[in-house]
């Protein structure tokens, strides 16, 4: 009797816990629906079409690479394709249970099959074939047999590539293949299992993972810049550029292969100053001088804890670059010195002196530990440059993903006399014209603004305002095409456990009433780009907001239109005859084919994988050829003020010398300099 009561009690506790979890999810769905409908700039109507789109996004959120679900699972799930809107409308949350159950079962099935592979000889005879396949061609496994074969093939390939990465002598590798393969096999399989267990053991487990995947899909169906956040994700997002303690300045993440990679480099940090780190660098190990922390089967959270240890003031990072080369980089923690390092003005010496400033992001005062924002830092550097009698200025917005719209507006005001800068349109259709109220401008000479495919949001607002005022020549490639603003809203004021929604709440328009949403800012003078035709723009994202226009209530008074004919024709001639720009076009084709086209089929043997690796490596070497041996294209110097400061900081001076060398080899800055010269030199 007591035993029966005990079992009943356990069952009751389990059911109650389960009910509480589902009750929370139901509350989240209901609150998210209300928040989207009341706050999103252009919420999608819940209907069968929206349901279909949520369904596709939901599957992608759960299994982006189609590693876990089988085709039979998808057939089972398809009954919900046109019902999700009804579930949301009616507060029916039970549908989520089967997705949780199937995903958890399939992940455990993968673990079981991987464990079994430890004791099964793998086939390297050549009966199996491989082919590089871009994401758009991924398919779900037909059945468990196909899954098993896929795992065997993937593990075999990763074993061979690991051995080839570690052994450059193919003949020695052949002789010792059997013994080395056993060691590598165990490491590779354990890493795969580790990744799967990490997924199972995420905060809240698979249950929470799947529910958050659905909530995120529901938000993202409205536009790609909106998303669902739990409390931790919200804090991480808000603090991404708000590091006010000693830091290396590297934000890491774990990719699908289990690698810890550099996701972001904080402006003004030690890593930013160093200049050798790049996004997507793979961190293979970290040394504190006494021991080496090898990055294998560890979570990103463990990496963060290691980097934040008080005693780890100087560390050596062993990283693997995109082109496969290995580098050891020594870093010492420092305060994020935005005022000193995020922005620095340089002098380009030609017939006249020209100024150059790279703008990495539109950081603002609450993101900067010293209370200064981008505009104040630009003003400081521009003051130094004007003391050197510059005749023109290059502002570099390449790879600037945006940031504070307010900073973009204030920076625009530095270069115009007062007037409208942008138009904000709210959900109710009302327009608000943002104006620069300050008379006069901080700088009045010619400006060239460099942009590329990854210049987005606030950087586009600034570039568009400068173009509409005829205040600057925009040079480069078409920008990203994001003209919307997001804010983070709680799903419930009373209950923070429901989470948050980062929602698009406003649209930005140019002062002409036009928009760069989904079309980008079109440069006045176009330059070939490494990323031409890569389909990475906002317009290529699912459910991107459409381009529209709005009414103008306050007309701007533009400067006299700049005659760019001579500069544009001269630029076109230079590009046609410039070997570096010819190579950019060749690299673009090679890069595109490498990423977006199916590769050749080859056998899964040591020799064939080695030859394919050599072919891909040759392409990567061609794409990412080191600039160290390239000659300087122009002379670039520090301002007198910066030179004086560098006398008292040897580390900064060394890093500054590296930056100067890199800048002097940049073909885009060189071309911007020629264009500026055409604009400032009398005909």
C-alpha positions in Angstrom: 0.0 0.0 0.0 2.8 2.4 1.0 4.6 1.5 -2.2 1.6 2.3 -4.3 1.1 5.6 -2.6 4.8 6.4 -3.2 4.6 5.6 -6.9 1.3 7.6 -7.2 3.0 10.6 -5.5 6.0 10.4 -7.8 3.7 10.2 -10.8 1.7 13.2 -9.5 4.9 15.2 -9.0 6.1 14.4 -12.5 2.7 15.2 -14.1 2.5 18.5 -12.1 6.0 19.5 -13.2 5.1 18.6 -16.8 1.9 20.6 -16.6 3.7 23.6 -15.1 6.2 23.5 -18.0 3.4 23.4 -20.6 1.4 26.0 -18.7 4.4 28.3 -19.0 4.7 27.6 -22.7 1.0 28.4 -23.2 1.4 31.7 -21.4 4.5 32.5 -23.5 2.6 31.8 -26.8 -0.4 33.8 -25.7 1.8 36.7 -24.5 3.9 36.6 -27.6 0.8 36.8 -29.8 -0.4 39.8 -27.9 3.0 41.5 -28.0 3.5 40.9 -31.7 0.0 42.1 -32.7 0.2 45.3 -30.5 3.9 46.3 -31.0 5.4 44.9 -34.2 5.6 47.4 -37.0 3.9 45.1 -39.6 2.6 41.9 -37.9 1.7 39.0 -40.1 -2.0 38.0 -40.0 -2.3 34.5 -38.5 -3.6 32.3 -41.3 -2.7 29.1 -43.2 0.1 30.9 -45.2 1.6 32.2 -42.0 1.3 28.8 -40.4 3.2 27.2 -43.2 6.0 29.8 -42.9 6.2 29.3 -39.1 6.3 25.5 -39.6 9.3 25.8 -42.0 11.2 28.2 -39.6 10.4 25.9 -36.7 11.9 22.9 -38.4 15.0 24.9 -39.3 15.3 26.2 -35.7 15.3 22.6 -34.4 17.4 20.9 -37.1 19.1 23.4 -39.4 21.4 20.9 -41.1 18.8 18.1 -41.2 20.9 15.8 -39.0 18.2 14.5 -36.7 14.8 14.2 -38.2 13.9 11.4 -40.7 11.5 11.8 -43.6 9.0 9.7 -41.6 9.2 12.3 -38.8 8.5 15.1 -41.3 5.5 13.2 -42.7 4.2 12.9 -39.1 4.9 16.6 -38.5 3.3 17.8 -41.7 -0.2 17.5 -40.3 0.6 20.7 -38.4 1.8 22.7 -41.4 -1.5 24.6 -41.8 -2.7 24.2 -38.2 -0.1 26.2 -36.2 -2.1 29.4 -36.6 -5.1 27.7 -35.0 -3.0 26.4 -32.1 -1.8 29.9 -31.4 -5.3 31.4 -31.7 -6.9 28.8 -29.5 -4.1 28.6 -26.9 -3.5 24.9 -27.7 0.0 24.0 -26.6 -0.1 20.2 -26.7 1.2 20.1 -30.3 4.7 20.8 -29.0 5.0 17.5 -27.1 5.6 15.3 -30.2 8.4 17.6 -31.5 10.1 17.4 -28.1 9.6 13.6 -27.9 10.8 12.9 -31.5 13.8 15.2 -31.3 15.0 13.8 -28.0 14.5 10.3 -29.2 16.5 10.9 -32.4 19.3 12.7 -30.7 19.6 9.7 -28.3 19.4 7.4 -31.4 22.3 9.3 -32.9 24.3 8.8 -29.7 23.6 5.1 -29.7 24.7 4.7 -33.3 27.8 6.7 -32.7 28.7 4.6 -29.7 28.2 1.5 -31.8 30.6 2.9 -34.5 33.5 2.7 -32.0 33.5 -1.1 -32.4 32.8 -1.2 -36.1 35.6 -1.0 -38.8 34.9 2.0 -41.1 35.2 1.7 -44.8 38.0 3.6 -46.4 38.2 1.4 -49.5 36.6 3.8 -51.9 33.1 2.2 -52.2 31.7 5.3 -50.5 31.8 8.6 -52.3 31.7 12.2 -51.0 30.6 15.5 -52.5 30.7 19.0 -51.1 27.0 20.0 -50.9 25.7 23.5 -50.1 23.0 24.0 -47.5 20.2 24.6 -50.0 20.6 20.9 -51.2 20.4 19.3 -47.7 17.7 16.7 -47.3 16.4 14.7 -44.3 17.5 11.1 -44.0 15.1 8.6 -45.7 15.2 6.1 -42.7 17.5 4.8 -39.9 19.6 2.9 -42.4 20.3 6.1 -44.3 21.1 7.9 -41.0 23.5 5.1 -40.1 25.3 5.3 -43.4 25.4 9.1 -43.2 27.0 8.9 -39.8 29.6 6.4 -41.0 30.5 8.6 -43.9 30.7 11.7 -41.8 32.8 10.2 -39.1 35.1 8.5 -41.7 35.6 11.8 -43.5 36.3 13.8 -40.3 38.8 11.2 -39.1 40.7 11.5 -42.4 40.7 15.3 -42.4 41.8 15.4 -38.7 44.8 13.1 -39.6 45.6 15.2 -42.6 45.5 18.4 -40.6 47.9 16.9 -38.1 50.2 15.0 -40.6 51.5 16.9 -43.6 53.5 13.9 -44.8 51.0 11.7 -46.6 53.4 8.8 -47.0 54.1 8.6 -43.3 50.3 8.8 -42.7 49.8 5.9 -45.0 52.3 3.7 -43.1 50.8 4.5 -39.7 47.2 4.9 -40.8 45.7 2.0 -38.8 47.2 3.0 -35.5 46.5 6.8 -36.0 43.0 6.1 -37.2 42.0 4.3 -34.0 43.1 7.3 -31.9 41.5 9.8 -34.1 38.3 7.7 -34.4 37.7 7.8 -30.7 38.3 11.5 -30.5 36.0 12.4 -33.4 33.2 10.1 -32.1 33.5 11.4 -28.6 33.3 15.0 -29.9 30.2 14.1 -31.9 28.6 12.5 -28.8 29.7 15.5 -26.7 27.9 17.9 -29.0 24.7 15.8 -28.8 24.8 15.5 -25.1 25.4 19.3 -24.9 22.2 19.7 -26.8 20.3 17.4 -24.5 21.8 19.1 -21.4 21.1 22.7 -22.5 19.6 24.9 -19.8 16.1 23.5 -19.6 16.9 20.5 -21.8 15.3 19.6 -25.1 12.0 20.5 -23.7 13.0 24.2 -23.4 15.1 24.1 -26.6 12.1 23.0 -28.7 9.7 25.4 -27.1 12.1 28.4 -27.6 12.6 27.2 -31.2 8.9 27.5 -31.8 8.6 30.9 -30.1 11.6 32.2 -32.2 10.0 30.9 -35.4 6.7 32.6 -34.5 8.6 35.9 -34.0 10.9 35.6 -37.1 8.0 35.0 -39.4 7.2 38.7 -39.0 10.7 39.7 -40.1 14.3 38.3 -39.8 15.5 41.0 -37.3 13.0 40.1 -34.7 13.6 37.2 -32.2 12.6 35.6 -28.9 14.9 36.0 -25.9 15.0 34.3 -22.6 16.5 36.4 -19.7 20.1 35.2 -20.3 19.9 35.8 -24.1 18.5 39.3 -23.4 21.3 40.1 -21.1 23.9 38.7 -23.5 22.5 40.7 -26.3 22.4 44.0 -24.3 25.9 43.5 -23.0 27.6 42.5 -26.3 29.3 45.9 -26.6 29.1 47.0 -22.9 32.3 45.5 -21.4 33.6 47.8 -18.7 35.9 45.3 -17.0 39.3 44.0 -17.9 38.8 41.8 -21.0 40.5 40.2 -23.9 37.7 41.6 -26.1 36.8 38.3 -27.8 33.3 37.0 -27.9 33.2 33.3 -28.7 30.6 30.8 -29.8 30.4 27.1 -30.6 29.8 26.2 -34.2 28.0 23.1 -35.5 31.3 21.2 -35.7 32.0 21.7 -32.0 34.7 24.3 -32.6 35.0 27.3 -30.4 35.1 30.3 -32.8 35.5 34.0 -32.5 32.0 35.4 -33.0 32.8 39.1 -32.4 35.7 41.4 -31.5 34.8 44.3 -29.2 35.9 47.7 -30.5 38.7 49.2 -28.4 39.6 45.9 -26.8 43.0 44.1 -26.6 41.9 41.8 -29.5 40.7 44.7 -31.6 44.0 46.6 -31.0 46.0 43.4 -31.9 44.4 43.2 -35.3 45.3 39.6 -35.9 42.0 38.1 -34.8 39.1 37.7 -37.2 35.6 36.5 -36.9 35.3 32.7 -37.4 38.8 32.1 -36.3 38.8 28.6 -34.6 40.4 28.6 -31.1 42.3 25.3 -30.7 44.0 25.8 -27.4 44.7 28.6 -24.8 47.9 28.7 -22.8 48.4 30.6 -19.5 52.2 29.9 -19.6 52.0 27.1 -17.1 49.4 24.8 -18.7 47.5 24.4 -22.0 43.7 24.4 -22.1 42.9 22.3 -25.1 39.6 23.1 -26.7 38.0 19.7 -27.1 34.5 18.8 -26.1 34.0 21.9 -23.9 31.1 24.3 -23.8 31.4 27.9 -24.8 30.4 28.7 -21.2 33.6 27.0 -20.0 35.6 29.1 -22.4 34.0 32.3 -21.0 34.7 31.2 -17.4 38.4 30.5 -18.3 38.9 33.8 -20.0 37.3 35.7 -17.2 39.5 34.1 -14.5 41.2 36.9 -12.5 44.6 35.2 -12.7 44.5 34.9 -16.5 45.8 38.4 -17.3 47.9 37.2 -20.3 47.1 34.2 -22.5 48.4 32.8 -25.7 45.6 31.7 -28.2 46.4 29.1 -30.8 44.0 29.7 -33.6 43.2 28.2 -37.0 42.4 30.8 -39.7 39.9 30.4 -42.5 42.6 29.4 -44.9 43.8 26.6 -42.6 46.9 28.3 -41.3 47.8 28.1 -37.6 48.8 31.1 -35.5 49.7 31.8 -31.9 48.6 35.2 -30.6 49.5 36.5 -27.2 47.0 38.9 -25.6 47.0 40.8 -22.3 43.6 41.9 -20.8 42.8 45.6 -20.9 39.9 47.9 -20.3 37.9 48.6 -23.4 39.3 51.9 -24.4 36.8 53.1 -26.9 38.0 56.6 -26.7 41.5 55.7 -27.6 41.3 52.6 -29.9 37.9 52.1 -31.5 38.4 55.3 -33.6 41.7 56.6 -34.9 42.3 59.1 -37.6 45.1 58.6 -40.1 46.8 60.7 -42.8 47.0 59.6 -46.4 49.9 61.4 -48.0 49.5 62.2 -51.8 49.5 65.5 -53.7 47.5 66.7 -50.6 46.9 65.3 -47.2 43.7 63.3 -46.9 42.1 62.0 -43.7 41.0 58.4 -43.1 38.8 57.1 -40.3 37.5 53.5 -40.0 34.1 53.4 -38.2 33.6 49.8 -36.8 30.2 50.3 -35.4 27.8 53.1 -34.2 28.4 52.5 -30.5 26.7 55.0 -28.1 27.3 56.4 -24.7 25.5 53.7 -22.7 27.7 51.1 -24.5 30.9 52.9 -23.8 32.5 52.8 -20.3 33.7 56.3 -20.5 30.3 57.7 -21.4 31.4 58.8 -24.9 29.8 57.7 -28.1 31.0 57.4 -31.7 30.2 61.0 -32.7 32.3 62.5 -29.9 35.2 60.2 -30.8 34.9 61.1 -34.5 34.9 64.8 -33.6 38.1 64.3 -31.6 40.0 62.5 -34.4 38.7 64.8 -37.1 39.9 67.8 -35.0 43.4 66.2 -35.1 43.2 65.6 -38.8 42.1 69.2 -39.6 45.1 70.5 -37.8 47.1 68.6 -40.4 45.3 70.6 -43.2 43.6 67.7 -44.9 41.9 68.4 -48.2 39.4 65.6 -48.1 38.2 62.8 -45.8 37.5 59.0 -46.3 35.1 57.5 -43.8 35.2 53.7 -44.0 31.9 51.9 -43.2 32.7 48.5 -44.6 31.5 45.7 -42.4 29.8 48.2 -40.1 26.6 46.3 -39.1 25.1 49.4 -37.4 24.3 50.1 -33.8 22.8 53.3 -32.3 20.5 55.2 -34.8 20.9 58.2 -32.5 24.7 58.2 -33.1 24.1 57.9 -36.9 21.8 60.9 -36.7 24.3 63.0 -34.6 27.1 62.0 -36.9 25.1 63.2 -39.9 24.6 66.5 -38.2 28.4 67.0 -38.0 28.6 67.3 -41.8 25.4 69.4 -42.7 23.9 72.6 -41.7 20.7 72.0 -39.7 17.8 70.2 -41.4 16.0 66.8 -41.5 18.2 63.7 -41.4 15.7 60.8 -41.5 12.0 59.9 -41.2 10.7 57.4 -38.7 7.4 55.7 -39.3 5.6 54.0 -36.4 3.1 51.1 -36.4 0.1 53.5 -36.6 1.5 55.0 -39.8 2.5 58.3 -38.2 5.7 59.9 -39.4 8.2 61.7 -37.3 11.0 63.7 -39.0 14.4 63.5 -37.1 16.2 66.8 -37.5 19.7 68.1 -36.8 19.0 71.4 -34.9 22.6 72.6 -34.7 23.7 75.3 -37.1 26.9 74.9 -39.1 29.0 71.8 -39.7 32.1 70.5 -38.1 33.8 69.7 -41.5 33.0 71.1 -44.9 35.5 69.7 -47.3 34.9 66.7 -49.7 34.1 63.3 -48.2 34.2 59.8 -49.7 32.3 57.1 -47.8 33.4 53.5 -48.4 30.6 50.9 -48.0 30.2 47.2 -48.9 27.6 44.4 -48.8 27.8 44.2 -45.0 27.3 47.9 -44.2 23.9 47.8 -42.5 21.3 49.7 -40.5 22.7 52.8 -38.8 25.6 52.9 -41.2 23.1 52.9 -44.1 21.1 55.7 -42.5 24.2 57.8 -42.2 25.4 57.0 -45.8 21.9 57.7 -47.2 21.7 61.1 -45.5 25.1 62.1 -46.8 24.1 61.0 -50.3 20.7 62.8 -50.2 22.4 66.0 -49.0 25.1 65.7 -51.8 27.5 65.9 -48.9 29.6 62.8 -49.7 30.3 60.4 -52.6 29.3 56.8 -51.7 31.9 54.3 -53.0 31.9 50.5 -53.0 29.1 48.0 -53.4 25.4 48.0 -52.6 24.8 47.9 -48.8 22.8 45.3 -46.8 19.4 46.9 -47.0 18.1 47.1 -43.4 16.0 50.1 -42.6 14.1 49.1 -39.4 14.6 49.6 -35.7 14.2 47.0 -33.0 13.6 47.2 -29.2 13.4 44.5 -26.5 10.0 44.2 -24.9 9.0 41.9 -22.0 6.2 39.5 -22.8 4.8 40.3 -19.4 5.5 43.2 -17.0 4.6 41.0 -14.0 6.3 37.8 -15.0 9.8 38.0 -16.4 9.9 34.1 -16.7 7.9 34.5 -19.9 10.8 36.0 -21.7 11.3 38.9 -24.1 10.8 39.7 -27.7 13.2 41.8 -29.8 10.7 43.3 -32.2 10.9 45.6 -35.1 8.8 48.5 -34.0 9.7 51.3 -36.5 10.8 51.8 -40.1 13.4 54.4 -41.2 13.1 56.4 -44.4 15.4 58.6 -46.2 14.7 62.3 -46.1 13.4 62.0 -49.7 10.6 59.6 -48.5 12.4 56.7 -50.2 13.7 53.7 -48.3 16.8 51.6 -48.5 14.9 48.6 -47.0 15.6 45.5 -49.0 17.4 47.5 -51.8 20.4 49.0 -49.9 22.2 52.3 -50.5 23.3 52.3 -54.1 26.9 53.7 -54.4 27.6 56.7 -56.6 30.8 54.8 -57.8 30.6 51.1 -57.7 33.6 48.9 -57.0 33.9 45.1 -57.6 33.2 43.2 -54.4 34.4 39.9 -53.1 30.8 39.1 -52.1 29.0 40.0 -55.4 26.0 37.7 -56.0 26.4 36.0 -52.6 22.7 36.6 -51.7 23.6 37.8 -48.2 21.5 41.0 -48.2 18.4 41.6 -46.1 16.2 41.0 -49.2 17.5 37.4 -49.4 16.4 36.7 -45.8 13.0 34.9 -45.3 10.2 37.3 -44.5 12.2 40.5 -44.9 10.1 43.7 -44.8 9.2 45.1 -48.2 10.5 48.3 -49.7 8.0 51.2 -49.4 7.9 54.9 -49.5 6.4 57.6 -47.2 5.3 61.2 -47.3 7.7 64.0 -46.7 6.6 66.9 -44.5 9.9 68.7 -44.2 12.0 69.1 -47.3 15.8 69.2 -47.0 18.1 71.7 -48.7 20.9 69.7 -50.4 24.3 71.0 -51.1 25.2 71.7 -54.7 25.3 68.4 -56.5 28.7 67.0 -56.8 29.9 66.4 -60.4 31.2 62.8 -60.2 31.6 62.2 -63.9 35.4 62.7 -64.0 35.9 60.8 -60.8 33.6 57.9 -61.9 35.1 57.6 -65.4 38.7 57.7 -64.0 37.7 55.1 -61.4 36.2 52.8 -64.1 39.4 53.1 -66.2 41.7 52.3 -63.2 39.6 49.3 -62.1 39.7 47.8 -65.7 43.5 48.1 -65.7 44.1 47.2 -62.1 45.4 43.7 -61.5 44.2 43.7 -57.9 40.6 44.4 -58.9 40.8 41.9 -61.7 41.8 39.4 -59.0 38.9 40.4 -56.8 36.5 39.4 -59.6 38.4 36.1 -60.0 38.3 35.5 -56.3 34.6 36.3 -56.2 33.9 33.5 -58.8 36.1 31.0 -57.0 34.6 31.9 -53.6 31.0 31.6 -54.9 31.7 28.2 -56.5 33.3 27.0 -53.3 30.4 28.0 -51.1 27.3 27.7 -53.3 28.0 25.1 -56.0 28.1 21.3 -55.6 31.7 20.0 -55.6 33.0 17.1 -57.6 32.3 13.6 -56.4 35.3 11.8 -55.0 36.0 8.5 -53.2 36.2 8.2 -49.4 39.8 7.1 -49.3 42.9 8.7 -47.8 44.4 9.6 -51.2 41.2 11.0 -52.6 40.3 13.1 -49.5 43.9 14.3 -49.5 43.7 15.4 -53.2 40.3 17.1 -52.6 41.7 18.8 -49.5 44.6 20.1 -51.6 42.2 21.4 -54.3 40.0 23.2 -51.8 43.1 24.5 -49.9 44.5 25.9 -53.2 41.2 27.8 -53.7 41.3 29.0 -50.1 44.9 30.1 -50.4 43.9 32.0 -53.6 41.0 33.7 -51.8 42.8 34.5 -48.5 46.2 35.1 -49.8 48.3 36.8 -47.1 48.8 40.5 -47.6 52.2 40.5 -45.8 54.1 40.3 -49.1 52.0 42.8 -50.9 53.6 46.2 -51.5 52.2 49.3 -50.0 49.9 51.1 -52.4 50.1 54.5 -50.7 51.7 56.3 -47.8 49.6 56.4 -44.6 50.7 58.1 -41.4 49.6 58.9 -37.9 48.6 62.4 -36.9 51.2 64.3 -34.9 48.9 64.0 -31.9 48.7 60.2 -32.2 52.5 59.9 -32.8 53.1 61.8 -29.6 50.8 59.4 -27.6 52.5 56.3 -29.1 55.8 57.4 -27.6 54.5 56.3 -24.2 52.9 53.0 -25.2 55.2 50.5 -26.9 52.5 47.8 -27.2 50.1 50.2 -28.9 52.9 51.4 -31.2 53.6 47.9 -32.4 50.0 47.2 -33.1 49.6 50.6 -34.7 52.5 49.8 -37.1 50.7 46.6 -38.1 47.5 48.5 -38.7 49.3 51.1 -40.9 50.8 48.3 -43.0 47.5 46.6 -43.5 45.8 49.9 -44.4 48.5 50.8 -46.9 47.8 47.5 -48.8 44.0 48.0 -49.0 43.0 48.4 -52.7 39.6 49.9 -51.7 41.2 52.7 -49.6 43.6 53.3 -52.4 40.8 53.7 -54.9 38.9 56.0 -52.5 42.0 58.1 -52.3 42.2 58.4 -56.1 38.5 59.4 -56.2 39.0 62.0 -53.5 42.0 63.3 -55.4 39.9 63.6 -58.6 37.3 65.6 -56.5 39.8 67.9 -54.9 42.3 68.5 -57.7 41.4 71.3 -60.1 40.8 70.1 -63.7 
